[in-house]
Amino acid sequence: MEILFVLIPLGVTLVAIAAGVLIWAVKSGQYDDLESIGRRMPDDEP
């Protein structure tokens, strides 16, 4: 039962960190242009 006092705050902290990283990535423009990378890939045809 005592382990819950460690695991619950640890889980909440990890979720908060993951949410912060996701929000930072969206605000910094990481997901703005998902289509151009597909156009820049070289063709496999010789």
C-alpha positions as CSV (number, residue, x, y, z in Angstrom):
1,M,0.0,0.0,0.0
2,E,2.9,2.4,0.7
3,I,4.2,1.9,-2.8
4,L,1.1,3.8,-4.1
5,F,2.4,6.9,-2.4
6,V,5.4,6.7,-4.7
7,L,3.8,5.4,-7.9
8,I,0.9,7.8,-8.1
9,P,3.0,11.0,-7.9
10,L,5.6,9.4,-10.3
11,G,2.9,8.6,-12.8
12,V,1.4,12.1,-12.6
13,T,4.8,13.6,-13.0
14,L,5.6,11.5,-16.1
15,V,2.2,12.3,-17.7
16,A,2.8,16.0,-17.0
17,I,6.3,15.8,-18.6
18,A,4.9,14.0,-21.7
19,A,2.1,16.5,-22.0
20,G,4.6,19.4,-21.8
21,V,6.8,17.9,-24.5
22,L,3.8,17.4,-26.7
23,I,2.6,21.0,-26.2
24,W,6.1,22.3,-26.8
25,A,6.4,20.2,-30.1
26,V,3.1,21.5,-31.4
27,K,3.9,25.2,-30.5
28,S,7.3,25.0,-32.1
29,G,5.9,23.8,-35.4
30,Q,7.0,20.2,-35.4
31,Y,3.7,19.0,-36.8
32,D,3.0,21.9,-39.2
33,D,4.0,20.3,-42.5
34,L,3.7,16.5,-42.6
35,E,3.3,16.2,-46.4
36,S,6.6,17.8,-47.7
37,I,8.8,15.0,-46.2
38,G,7.0,12.5,-48.4
39,R,7.7,14.6,-51.5
40,R,11.3,15.0,-50.6
41,M,12.0,11.3,-50.3
42,P,13.9,9.9,-53.3
43,D,12.1,7.5,-55.7
44,D,13.2,3.9,-55.4
45,E,12.9,3.4,-59.2
46,P,16.3,3.3,-61.0
